[in-house]
Amino acid sequence: MRYFILAEVRENYPSLINGENVYNDYVSKKSMLDLCDALNSMGYCCTFFGGVKELFEAYQNNMDISDIIFINYNYGLPATFKRTQCPTLLELMKAQYSGSDPFVSLLVNDKEYTKKVLRSVDILTPISILVADLNNLINKLYIANMPIPLVVKPNCEGSSLGITDECLCNSYEDAQNIANVLLRDFKEVIIEQYIHGYECTVWVIGNSNKFRLIAPLLISENETYYFEHKIFTMQDKANRIRQYSLPNDILGDEIVNQIRHISETIFVELGLRDYARFDFRISNNKIFFIEANALPVFSKSSEIGKISQFYELSYENICKLLVETVNDRLMTETDQPWD
């Protein structure tokens, strides 16, 4: 089998911040070439294929893909639900590919509906409402009995797009004002209860029959681990102010094991495939799900690099876990061996 990596790359899109470094919600080309090089070094035949344009041309030209597995890290061309573009094209091509299918990609892209699904299986989440306009908004917040402070953010974006320090609001009126600002650029926003507590992110590689990696990381800023009044903004992420560590010393083994178990449950309930990342806040030993990412950045400079460091796994071994996970699932689905 050959492996073709799909990705729109960061360098081809405008930066969302001022400064020397380009920051947007796409992956860097270097991170995809690193993945390609790692797979080739282990004997896999891997090529960086391109993005939506190249994939669409392959579809139009009826390209022979019988011996190809697409490693999908393509966030899609700019659009509200862009992460469904490549899975949809790949399905039309009847291609073998990594990651979640179009429906799950669409669901997880929507923060509010993801929370609704998980509340149905008793996963704790912040109280939240979906906002598409300002009509009767403050009254809706009173009806929801929404505790203050509140977080206001785009409903269908990742990488903290649109999030500034002002998005952490201390009154319903402030939340309405920020929602008004965000709705100029985004179709929907979510207003949710702010959870004081520790912040934890969890990378998952595997599938329901075999989880190969469930790696929680605790997030801190300037040696502060418990956040009383802090959200991480787009500027924070661009400037990489977050630090990472293993969570056990601060949260304790019991809470960490619960986080791992909840992560498995979420992965299965949402119908995710192969890989994902989940964000949590932990407050008074209660674990609150914040959001999911079906297509988290795979890069030495992202959480993957920290997982390699703290879990004593080489970057190449993590790449191997990813490909073995994809291969195992596809072999199960097609019931045929591969070379």
C-alpha positions in Angstrom: 0.0 0.0 0.0 1.0 3.6 -0.6 0.1 6.5 1.7 -0.8 9.9 0.4 -1.0 12.8 2.9 -3.7 15.3 2.3 -3.5 18.8 3.8 -4.1 22.4 3.1 -1.0 24.1 4.4 -0.7 27.1 6.6 1.7 28.9 4.4 -0.8 29.2 1.6 -3.3 31.2 3.7 -3.1 34.6 5.3 -2.0 35.0 8.8 -4.7 35.9 11.4 -2.2 37.8 13.6 0.5 40.4 13.1 4.1 39.3 13.3 6.8 37.3 11.6 5.1 33.9 12.1 2.1 32.8 10.1 -0.8 31.7 12.3 -4.1 30.3 11.1 -6.0 27.1 11.6 -4.1 25.1 9.0 -1.2 22.8 9.5 2.3 23.8 8.4 3.8 22.0 5.4 6.8 21.1 7.5 4.7 19.1 10.0 3.2 17.1 7.1 6.6 16.5 5.5 7.9 15.4 8.9 5.1 12.9 9.1 5.9 11.7 5.5 9.6 11.4 6.3 8.9 9.4 9.5 6.7 7.0 7.7 9.2 6.5 4.9 12.0 5.9 7.4 10.0 3.0 8.8 9.5 1.4 5.4 6.1 2.8 4.4 5.8 4.4 1.0 4.5 7.8 1.7 4.0 11.0 -0.3 2.6 14.4 0.4 -0.2 14.6 -2.1 -1.7 18.1 -1.7 -5.0 19.6 -0.7 -8.6 19.8 -1.9 -7.7 21.0 -5.4 -5.4 18.0 -6.0 -8.0 15.6 -4.5 -10.8 17.0 -6.6 -8.6 16.6 -9.8 -8.0 13.0 -8.8 -11.8 12.5 -8.5 -12.5 14.2 -11.8 -9.8 12.1 -13.6 -11.0 8.8 -12.0 -7.5 8.3 -10.6 -6.6 4.7 -9.7 -6.5 4.6 -5.9 -6.7 0.9 -5.4 -3.4 0.7 -3.6 -3.6 4.1 -1.8 -4.6 5.0 1.7 -5.1 8.7 2.2 -3.9 10.1 5.5 -6.4 13.0 5.9 -5.1 16.0 7.6 -6.9 18.4 5.3 -9.0 21.1 7.1 -10.6 22.1 3.8 -11.0 25.3 1.8 -12.3 28.3 3.9 -15.9 27.7 4.8 -18.0 27.2 8.0 -18.0 23.4 7.7 -14.7 23.0 5.8 -13.5 19.9 7.7 -16.2 17.8 5.9 -14.9 18.6 2.4 -12.2 16.0 2.1 -14.0 13.1 3.9 -17.0 13.8 1.5 -14.7 13.7 -1.6 -13.0 10.6 -0.3 -16.3 8.9 0.2 -17.3 9.8 -3.4 -14.1 8.3 -4.6 -14.7 5.2 -2.5 -11.2 5.8 -1.1 -9.5 4.3 1.9 -8.6 7.1 4.3 -7.8 7.9 7.8 -9.9 9.8 10.3 -13.6 10.3 10.8 -16.3 10.2 8.2 -18.2 13.2 6.9 -21.1 13.0 9.3 -18.9 12.7 12.4 -16.5 15.5 11.1 -19.6 17.7 10.7 -20.9 16.9 14.2 -17.7 17.4 16.0 -17.2 20.7 14.2 -20.3 21.9 16.0 -19.5 22.5 19.6 -23.0 22.9 20.9 -24.4 19.8 19.3 -21.4 17.7 20.4 -22.2 18.7 23.9 -25.9 17.8 23.5 -24.9 14.3 22.3 -22.5 13.8 25.3 -25.0 15.1 27.8 -27.3 12.3 26.7 -24.8 9.8 28.1 -24.1 11.7 31.3 -20.9 13.4 30.3 -20.5 16.7 32.3 -20.4 19.8 30.2 -20.7 23.5 31.0 -24.2 25.0 30.7 -24.4 26.5 27.2 -26.7 28.0 24.6 -26.4 28.4 20.9 -26.7 32.0 19.5 -27.4 32.9 15.9 -28.9 36.4 16.6 -29.3 38.8 19.5 -33.1 38.4 19.7 -34.2 38.2 23.3 -30.6 36.9 24.2 -30.4 38.2 27.7 -33.7 36.7 28.6 -32.5 33.4 27.2 -29.5 33.5 29.4 -31.8 34.1 32.5 -34.0 31.2 31.4 -30.9 28.9 31.1 -29.9 30.1 34.6 -26.4 30.6 33.2 -23.8 31.2 35.9 -21.4 34.1 35.6 -18.6 34.4 34.3 -19.4 33.3 30.7 -17.4 32.4 27.7 -18.5 33.5 24.3 -16.9 31.9 21.2 -17.6 30.8 17.7 -19.5 27.6 17.6 -17.9 26.0 14.5 -14.2 27.0 14.6 -11.0 25.6 16.1 -7.6 27.0 17.0 -9.3 29.6 19.2 -10.3 31.6 16.2 -12.2 34.7 17.2 -11.3 34.3 20.9 -9.9 37.3 22.8 -9.6 38.1 26.4 -12.9 40.0 26.1 -14.7 36.7 25.4 -14.6 35.9 29.1 -17.6 38.0 30.3 -18.7 39.0 33.8 -22.3 40.0 32.9 -25.0 39.0 30.5 -24.8 42.4 28.9 -21.1 42.0 28.2 -21.8 38.5 26.7 -24.4 40.0 24.5 -22.0 42.7 23.3 -19.3 40.2 22.5 -21.8 37.9 20.7 -22.8 40.9 18.6 -19.1 41.4 17.6 -18.5 37.7 16.8 -21.7 37.3 14.8 -20.3 39.8 12.3 -17.7 37.2 11.3 -19.3 33.9 12.4 -22.7 32.5 11.7 -23.2 31.1 15.2 -21.6 31.6 18.6 -21.9 29.6 21.8 -22.2 31.1 25.2 -21.3 28.8 28.0 -20.6 28.7 31.7 -16.9 29.4 32.6 -15.5 26.5 34.5 -12.8 27.4 37.1 -10.3 24.7 37.4 -7.4 22.8 35.8 -7.2 22.4 32.1 -6.3 19.1 30.5 -6.1 18.1 26.8 -6.1 14.4 25.8 -4.8 12.9 22.5 -6.4 9.6 21.5 -5.1 7.3 18.8 -7.0 4.1 18.2 -10.5 2.8 17.8 -13.1 1.2 20.0 -11.6 -2.3 19.6 -8.1 -1.1 20.5 -6.9 2.2 21.9 -3.2 2.5 21.2 -2.6 5.9 22.9 -4.6 7.9 25.4 -2.3 10.7 26.5 -3.6 13.4 28.9 -1.5 16.5 29.3 -2.0 19.2 31.9 -1.8 22.8 30.7 -0.3 25.7 32.6 0.7 29.3 32.1 3.7 30.8 34.0 3.5 27.9 36.5 -0.2 28.6 37.1 -2.2 25.3 36.8 -5.6 26.3 38.4 -7.3 28.9 36.3 -9.7 31.2 38.2 -10.3 33.6 35.4 -8.4 32.6 32.2 -9.2 31.5 28.7 -6.7 30.8 26.1 -7.0 33.2 23.2 -6.0 33.0 19.5 -3.0 35.2 20.3 -2.0 33.0 23.2 -2.0 29.9 21.0 -0.1 31.8 18.3 2.5 32.9 20.8 2.6 29.4 22.4 2.4 30.6 25.9 0.9 27.3 27.2 3.1 24.8 28.9 2.5 21.1 29.2 3.2 18.5 31.8 2.0 15.1 33.0 -1.2 15.5 35.1 -0.7 12.8 37.7 1.2 14.8 40.3 -1.4 17.6 40.4 -4.6 15.8 39.6 -3.8 12.4 41.1 -4.0 9.0 39.5 -7.7 8.4 40.2 -8.8 11.6 38.3 -6.3 10.9 35.5 -7.7 7.4 35.1 -11.3 8.9 35.0 -10.2 11.3 32.3 -8.8 8.4 30.2 -12.1 6.4 30.7 -14.2 9.4 29.8 -12.1 10.0 26.7 -12.7 6.5 25.5 -16.4 6.9 26.1 -16.5 10.2 24.2 -14.6 8.7 21.3 -17.0 5.8 21.0 -20.2 7.8 21.5 -19.3 10.4 18.9 -18.3 7.7 16.4 -14.8 9.0 15.9 -12.2 7.1 14.0 -8.4 6.7 14.4 -7.5 9.9 16.2 -9.0 12.8 18.1 -8.2 15.3 20.8 -10.5 16.3 23.7 -10.3 19.4 26.1 -11.4 19.2 29.7 -11.7 21.4 32.7 -11.4 19.8 36.1 -13.1 21.5 39.0 -13.7 20.1 42.5 -12.7 16.7 41.1 -15.5 16.9 38.5 -14.4 16.5 34.9 -16.1 18.8 32.4 -15.9 18.2 28.7 -15.2 21.4 26.8 -14.7 20.5 23.2 -13.5 17.8 20.7 -11.3 17.9 17.7 -11.6 15.2 15.1 -8.6 16.5 13.2 -6.1 17.7 15.8 -2.7 19.1 14.6 -0.1 16.4 14.2 3.2 18.2 14.6 6.4 17.9 16.6 5.7 21.5 17.8 2.2 20.7 19.0 0.9 18.3 21.7 2.4 15.4 19.8 5.9 16.7 20.5 5.1 16.9 24.3 3.5 13.5 24.3 6.7 12.1 22.7 8.7 13.9 25.5 6.7 13.0 28.5 5.4 9.6 27.5 8.9 8.5 26.3 7.6 7.6 22.8 9.7 8.7 19.8 7.9 10.8 17.2 8.4 8.0 14.8 6.7 5.5 17.1 3.7 7.8 17.5 3.5 8.0 13.6 3.6 4.2 13.5 0.8 3.9 16.1 -1.3 6.2 13.9 -0.7 4.2 10.7 -1.2 0.8 12.4 -4.5 2.1 13.8 -5.7 3.1 10.4 -4.5 -0.1 8.8 -6.2 -2.3 11.4 -9.5 -0.5 11.0 -9.4 -0.6 7.2 -8.4 -4.3 7.2 -11.3 -5.1 9.5 -13.7 -3.2 7.2 -12.4 -4.8 4.0 -11.5 -8.1 5.5 -8.4 -8.5 3.4 -4.6 -8.5 4.2 -2.3 -5.8 3.0 1.4 -5.9 2.2 
